[in-house]
Amino acid sequence: MSPLYQVLTPEGELVQDIKGQLDQETMIKMYENMALVRLFDRKSINLQRQGRMGTYAPFEGQEASQVGSAMALTPGDWLFPTYRDHAAAIVHGQSMARVFLYWMGHMEGSISPKNLNIMPPCVPIATQMVHAVGTAWASKLQNEKHVSLAYFGDGATSEGDFHEALNFAGVFKTPTVFFCQNNGFAISVPFSQQSASKTIAQRAAAYDIPGVRVDGNDIFAVWLTMKKAVERALAGEGPTLIEAITFRYGAHTTADDPKKYRDQETLSEEWRQERDPLQRLRMYLEKQGLWDETKESEFIATAGAKIDAALAEAESYPKSRPEDMFKHVYAEPTWMATEQESELVKPAKQEGIPA
């Protein structure tokens, strides 16, 4: 089995010499980013329960994987997120208001800020991986110094797109980073029932590209691994497959009940108490005199105010309409789509519901 790269232990102790590789300002920003997105995630779950937002995919527990990897990018790099990677999108520059809008059913939630290359969240499993390879190849052909980062889960490695993306990237040495957040379950299917491979990282050998297994709850290890992969890609050496071992504390989505397929209470508490990404970094920062309870309270208050402001902005938008789903599907609407939209709108008009 591939060794697991770790820099910061769950007890907040360094086990690797990182002198000169990671400055204190970046460490503090890592913690602040993780704390912000955790608050955002919890707020979103509450909003869904209150009926103010649709089905939501939580990520609590995976903050180090998303924040650490996204912080290693430059503004011109391409980000290809799944439906669970809104923490990475926020860190890369997407506004929290836009993320709220996405989960409220607004198309505007998928719009990337100007000068940033953040693709809309990809719900079909693994399809974004081949898109990332194509974009990376285009960057390479145009002599641009950009990488494409494709996020995916362990379940995506069972899709043909996974093979196609890694094979194509390996052959053409595209500047692509494949970042797998292995949280142990593809919805309800444990990884042991998905593959005979002991790890995902080992599959890189089939494509003759580097495969790295990293502690996905150790943000130092994630960031340093990503930096190396980005540098390698920009040097023309091709793609890297990163497997980040992590755990999703909550449900697959707010429509899911994880108690039906795993020992939810035991597993979640074990990971939360013994391997939490925020707790280990906070312990380290406190030992270095870089963080304390006062700073924590002040930051939480400030972050909470930012989230509330983003929510107010999102909720000021007009309510989304069901017929909006037909927009931006075809350049010219097909007769089938037109007929379906008509059938959807007609009953609403008959019942006096505004279209």
Phi, psi and omega per residue, in radians:
M1 nan 2.442 3.129
S2 -1.077 2.419 3.124
P3 -1.148 2.636 3.138
L4 -1.654 2.057 -3.121
Y5 -1.386 2.160 -3.141
Q6 -2.400 2.452 3.111
V7 -1.998 -0.765 -3.094
L8 -2.024 2.092 -3.116
T9 -1.289 2.862 3.071
P10 -1.021 -0.351 3.120
E11 -1.531 0.050 3.110
G12 1.390 0.510 -3.135
E13 -1.995 2.436 3.085
L14 -1.357 2.373 3.066
V15 -2.071 0.064 3.071
Q16 -2.307 2.607 3.072
D17 -1.450 1.934 -3.115
I18 -2.022 0.348 -3.137
K19 -1.008 2.248 3.135
G20 1.465 -0.072 -3.109
Q21 -1.813 -0.407 -3.033
L22 -2.547 2.002 -3.084
D23 -1.551 2.889 -3.058
Q24 -1.126 -0.636 3.125
E25 -1.064 -0.727 3.117
T26 -1.168 -0.686 3.111
M27 -1.046 -0.780 3.136
I28 -1.136 -0.719 3.119
K29 -1.117 -0.609 3.085
M30 -1.049 -0.810 -3.123
Y31 -1.149 -0.756 -3.129
E32 -1.098 -0.718 3.109
N33 -1.104 -0.762 3.140
M34 -1.148 -0.704 3.136
A35 -1.148 -0.694 3.132
L36 -1.094 -0.867 -3.070
V37 -1.231 -0.477 3.064
R38 -1.168 -0.731 3.074
L39 -1.094 -0.709 3.108
F40 -1.068 -0.762 -3.115
D41 -1.090 -0.798 -3.139
R42 -1.154 -0.666 3.092
K43 -1.082 -0.736 -3.102
S44 -1.116 -0.712 3.109
I45 -1.088 -0.754 3.115
N46 -1.090 -0.702 3.133
L47 -1.114 -0.685 3.117
Q48 -1.133 -0.729 3.137
R49 -1.135 -0.485 -3.140
Q50 -1.501 -0.044 -3.139
G51 1.396 0.275 -3.119
R52 -1.690 -0.021 -3.128
M53 -2.658 2.713 -3.132
G54 -1.378 -2.909 3.099
T55 -0.951 2.389 -3.022
Y56 -2.247 2.513 3.119
A57 -1.832 1.838 -3.117
P58 -1.346 2.753 -3.120
F59 -2.287 0.093 -3.062
E60 -0.928 2.275 -3.063
G61 1.916 -0.412 -3.094
Q62 -1.871 0.292 -3.057
E63 -1.059 -0.730 -3.098
A64 -1.099 -0.680 3.138
S65 -1.101 -0.822 -3.083
Q66 -1.314 -0.829 -3.097
V67 -1.178 -0.800 -3.116
G68 -1.076 -0.720 -3.130
S69 -1.243 -0.754 -3.119
A70 -1.169 -0.583 3.138
M71 -1.212 -0.262 3.136
A72 -1.497 -0.061 -3.120
L73 -1.583 2.883 2.975
T74 -1.860 2.816 -3.060
P75 -0.966 -0.525 -3.106
G76 -1.439 -0.120 -3.133
D77 -1.265 2.750 -3.080
W78 -1.704 2.342 -3.137
L79 -2.038 2.151 3.125
F80 -2.036 1.599 -3.069
P81 -1.553 2.755 2.931
T82 -1.566 -3.026 3.115
Y83 -1.216 -0.128 -3.110
R84 -1.907 0.034 -2.980
D85 -1.799 0.618 3.140
H86 -1.234 -0.387 3.048
A87 -1.123 -0.784 3.112
A88 -1.093 -0.730 -3.135
A89 -1.098 -0.734 3.130
I90 -1.110 -0.777 3.128
V91 -1.101 -0.614 -3.122
H92 -1.385 -0.129 3.046
G93 2.214 -0.063 3.083
Q94 -1.222 2.434 -3.131
S95 -1.340 2.563 3.122
M96 -1.122 -0.544 3.103
A97 -1.072 -0.711 3.111
R98 -1.125 -0.679 3.130
V99 -1.157 -0.733 3.052
F100 -1.016 -0.782 -3.133
L101 -1.040 -0.701 3.128
Y102 -1.000 -0.830 -3.093
W103 -1.353 -0.144 3.026
M104 -1.648 0.039 3.065
G105 1.566 0.346 3.123
H106 -1.695 2.354 3.070
M107 -1.079 -0.542 -3.119
E108 -1.058 -0.341 3.125
G109 -1.189 -0.249 -3.127
S110 -1.737 0.018 -3.105
I111 -1.416 2.247 3.135
S112 -1.460 2.503 3.061
P113 -1.035 2.683 3.118
K114 -1.042 2.491 3.115
N115 1.241 0.147 3.047
L116 -2.126 2.514 -3.086
N117 -1.919 1.261 3.119
I118 -1.881 1.986 -3.136
M119 -1.327 2.743 3.083
P120 -1.065 2.594 3.105
P121 -0.967 2.357 -3.091
C122 -1.723 2.039 3.138
V123 -1.525 -0.737 3.047
P124 -1.042 2.379 -3.012
I125 -1.285 2.159 2.993
A126 1.361 -0.157 -3.077
T127 -1.110 -0.495 -3.137
Q128 -1.178 -0.323 -3.105
M129 -1.156 -0.744 3.118
V130 -1.254 -0.552 3.072
H131 -1.104 -0.730 -3.135
A132 -1.109 -0.668 3.118
V133 -1.154 -0.751 3.128
G134 -1.081 -0.737 3.123
T135 -1.149 -0.719 3.122
A136 -1.117 -0.698 3.129
W137 -1.122 -0.714 3.102
A138 -1.078 -0.730 3.107
S139 -1.069 -0.713 -3.137
K140 -1.135 -0.770 -3.125
L141 -1.134 -0.517 -3.130
Q142 -1.642 0.134 3.111
N143 1.023 0.604 3.072
E144 -1.539 2.543 3.116
K145 -1.666 1.123 3.133
H146 -2.254 2.602 3.018
V147 -1.978 2.805 3.039
S148 -1.997 2.218 -3.136
L149 -1.897 2.069 -3.139
A150 -1.889 2.069 3.061
Y151 -1.580 2.572 3.046
F152 -2.887 2.879 3.136
G153 -1.814 3.079 -3.120
D154 -1.073 -0.560 3.133
G155 -1.116 -0.530 -3.124
A156 -1.142 -0.404 -3.121
T157 -1.250 -0.128 3.069
S158 -1.597 -0.034 -3.122
E159 -1.630 2.666 3.095
G160 -1.116 -0.522 -3.133
D161 -1.046 -0.577 3.111
F162 -1.044 -0.871 3.126
H163 -1.092 -0.819 -3.082
E164 -1.074 -0.732 -3.117
A165 -1.148 -0.842 -3.118
L166 -1.186 -0.643 3.141
N167 -1.138 -0.855 -3.127
F168 -1.102 -0.779 -3.126
A169 -1.104 -0.676 3.126
G170 -1.175 -0.725 -3.123
V171 -1.150 -0.766 -3.052
F172 -1.717 0.081 3.114
K173 0.849 0.915 -3.122
T174 -1.335 2.620 3.110
P175 -1.371 1.226 -3.084
T176 -2.065 2.415 3.001
V177 -1.995 2.095 3.101
F178 -1.680 1.997 -3.036
F179 -1.999 1.831 -3.131
C180 -1.675 2.119 3.001
Q181 -1.627 1.699 -3.109
N182 -1.513 1.688 3.130
N183 -1.707 0.235 2.986
G184 1.559 -0.255 -3.087
F185 -2.447 2.318 2.952
A186 -1.668 1.547 -2.886
I187 1.006 -1.675 -3.073
S188 -1.867 -0.092 -3.053
V189 -1.664 2.053 3.118
P190 -1.173 2.701 -3.064
F191 -1.047 -0.567 -3.122
S192 -1.083 -0.387 3.124
Q193 -1.731 -0.004 3.131
Q194 -1.666 -0.539 -2.998
S195 -2.685 2.603 3.042
A196 -1.431 -0.279 3.087
S197 -1.128 2.411 3.122
K198 -1.272 -0.521 3.125
T199 -2.395 2.900 3.031
I200 -1.512 -0.620 -3.115
A201 -1.004 -0.601 -3.086
Q202 -1.151 -0.352 -3.137
R203 -1.192 -0.316 3.133
A204 -1.046 -0.507 -3.100
A205 -1.034 -0.547 -3.121
A206 -1.165 -0.375 -3.115
Y207 -1.920 0.106 3.128
D208 0.984 0.772 3.056
I209 -2.227 2.761 3.134
P210 -1.145 2.454 3.034
G211 -2.202 2.202 -3.055
V212 -2.177 2.327 3.055
R213 -1.814 2.186 -3.045
V214 -2.294 2.603 3.031
D215 -1.180 1.833 -3.072
G216 -1.234 -0.126 3.074
N217 -1.775 0.082 3.106
D218 -1.898 1.761 -3.020
I219 -1.171 -0.508 3.078
F220 -1.115 -0.810 -3.127
A221 -1.127 -0.723 3.132
V222 -1.095 -0.847 -3.095
W223 -1.094 -0.806 -3.126
L224 -1.136 -0.670 3.102
T225 -1.152 -0.752 3.113
M226 -1.118 -0.754 3.140
K227 -1.011 -0.754 3.137
K228 -1.133 -0.716 3.136
A229 -1.148 -0.690 3.121
V230 -1.151 -0.793 3.129
E231 -1.067 -0.721 3.125
R232 -1.103 -0.762 -3.130
A233 -1.102 -0.763 -3.107
L234 -1.236 -0.364 3.097
A235 -1.456 0.029 3.109
G236 1.475 0.272 -3.080
E237 -1.614 -0.015 3.023
G238 1.682 -2.918 -2.998
P239 -1.430 2.907 3.054
T240 -2.382 2.449 3.032
L241 -1.818 2.099 3.124
I242 -1.975 2.225 3.057
E243 -1.909 1.940 -3.141
A244 -1.733 2.030 -3.125
I245 -1.451 2.015 -3.061
T246 -2.547 -2.927 -3.120
F247 -2.716 2.358 3.060
R248 -1.584 2.028 -3.074
Y249 -1.115 -0.727 -3.014
G250 -1.699 -2.700 -3.098
A251 -1.342 2.836 3.064
H252 -1.019 -0.826 2.956
T253 -2.517 3.060 3.117
T254 -1.216 -0.094 3.064
A255 -1.693 0.101 -3.034
D256 -1.928 2.645 3.047
D257 -2.153 1.667 -3.059
P258 -1.144 -0.302 3.130
K259 -1.130 -0.303 -3.123
K260 -1.355 -0.307 -3.069
Y261 -2.321 -0.010 3.074
R262 -2.710 2.831 3.097
D263 -1.337 1.399 -2.960
Q264 -1.012 -0.835 -3.059
E265 -1.130 -0.805 -3.103
T266 -1.166 -0.843 -3.109
L267 -1.105 -0.830 -3.097
S268 -1.104 -0.755 -3.131
E269 -1.194 -0.626 3.113
E270 -1.075 -0.863 3.141
W271 -1.192 -0.683 -3.100
R272 -1.190 -0.736 -3.084
Q273 -1.362 -0.589 -2.985
E274 -1.889 -0.320 -3.024
R275 -2.400 0.252 -3.046
D276 -1.021 2.277 -3.080
P277 -1.166 -0.636 3.138
L278 -1.261 -0.723 -3.074
Q279 -1.107 -0.743 -3.094
R280 -1.172 -0.669 3.126
L281 -1.244 -0.675 3.114
R282 -1.091 -0.723 3.117
M283 -1.055 -0.723 3.137
Y284 -1.134 -0.799 -3.117
L285 -1.093 -0.683 3.129
E286 -1.153 -0.658 3.108
K287 -1.146 -0.501 3.133
Q288 -1.558 -0.001 -3.120
G289 1.280 0.416 -3.089
L290 -1.770 -0.119 -3.094
W291 -2.638 2.617 3.077
D292 -2.702 -3.133 -3.058
E293 -1.137 -0.600 3.128
T294 -1.123 -0.820 3.114
K295 -1.098 -0.645 3.118
E296 -1.080 -0.866 -3.110
S297 -1.080 -0.754 -3.133
E298 -1.132 -0.725 -3.121
F299 -1.183 -0.757 -3.126
I300 -1.054 -0.695 3.133
A301 -1.148 -0.765 3.139
T302 -1.151 -0.784 -3.141
A303 -1.113 -0.717 3.121
G304 -1.064 -0.686 3.122
A305 -1.150 -0.670 3.112
K306 -1.127 -0.731 3.135
I307 -1.146 -0.735 3.123
D308 -1.106 -0.681 3.116
A309 -1.149 -0.697 3.112
A310 -1.138 -0.675 3.117
L311 -1.146 -0.753 3.122
A312 -1.048 -0.703 3.104
E313 -1.109 -0.783 -3.119
A314 -1.142 -0.726 -3.096
E315 -1.321 -0.149 3.084
S316 -1.406 -0.222 3.099
Y317 -1.219 2.617 3.022
P318 -1.056 2.649 3.128
K319 -1.060 2.473 3.097
S320 -1.221 2.677 -3.105
R321 -1.990 2.471 -3.124
P322 -0.957 -0.641 -3.097
E323 -1.222 -0.187 3.083
D324 -1.095 -0.346 -3.120
M325 -1.111 -0.317 -3.112
F326 -1.525 -0.154 -3.124
K327 -1.377 2.601 3.026
H328 1.055 0.472 3.065
V329 -1.693 -0.834 3.112
Y330 -2.145 2.615 3.056
A331 -1.072 -0.756 3.035
E332 -2.164 2.112 -3.094
P333 -0.952 2.355 3.077
T334 -1.373 2.831 -3.139
W335 -1.108 -0.553 3.137
M336 -1.181 -0.772 3.135
A337 -1.134 -0.685 3.136
T338 -1.119 -0.731 3.140
E339 -1.141 -0.736 3.140
Q340 -1.136 -0.705 3.124
E341 -1.129 -0.697 3.118
S342 -1.084 -0.725 3.128
E343 -1.157 -0.555 3.133
L344 -1.283 -0.755 -3.058
V345 -1.320 -0.611 -3.047
K346 -1.005 -0.866 3.127
P347 -1.071 -0.624 3.137
A348 -1.101 -0.731 3.123
K349 -1.155 -0.681 3.127
Q350 -1.097 -0.559 -3.133
E351 -1.582 0.064 3.106
G352 1.349 0.343 3.120
I353 -1.538 2.266 -3.140
P354 -1.029 2.314 3.141
A355 -1.445 nan nan
